[in-house]
Amino acid sequence: MTGLAMAGDLSGAIDVGTVAAAINPNEAELLGEYGYRVALSGR
């Protein structure tokens, strides 16, 4: 997710984060990164 975001693919990063959060909803670092990317996107 971070790699995609750093490469400028914020939409792709959010898509990956959505799937990853569905697979492992208790991973705090993942959820923090995902939330940060969603906030940056304005969604």
C-alpha positions in Angstrom: 0.0 0.0 0.0 2.7 2.5 0.9 4.7 1.6 -2.3 1.7 2.4 -4.4 1.0 5.6 -2.6 4.6 6.8 -3.0 4.5 5.9 -6.7 1.5 8.2 -7.0 -1.2 5.6 -7.2 -3.3 6.7 -4.3 -6.4 5.0 -5.6 -4.6 1.7 -6.0 -3.2 2.0 -2.5 -6.7 2.5 -1.1 -7.9 -0.5 -3.0 -5.1 -2.7 -1.6 -5.8 -1.3 1.9 -9.5 -2.1 1.6 -8.7 -5.8 0.8 -6.0 -6.0 3.4 -8.3 -4.6 6.1 -11.0 -7.1 5.2 -8.5 -9.9 5.5 -7.0 -8.7 8.8 -9.2 -6.1 10.6 -7.1 -6.3 13.8 -3.8 -5.1 12.4 -3.3 -1.7 13.9 -0.5 -0.5 11.7 -2.4 -1.4 8.6 -5.5 0.3 9.7 -3.6 3.5 10.6 -1.9 3.5 7.2 -5.2 2.8 5.4 -6.9 5.6 7.3 -4.2 8.0 6.5 -4.4 7.2 2.8 -8.2 7.6 2.8 -7.9 10.9 4.6 -5.4 12.2 2.0 -7.7 11.2 -0.8 -10.6 13.1 0.6 -13.0 10.1 0.4 
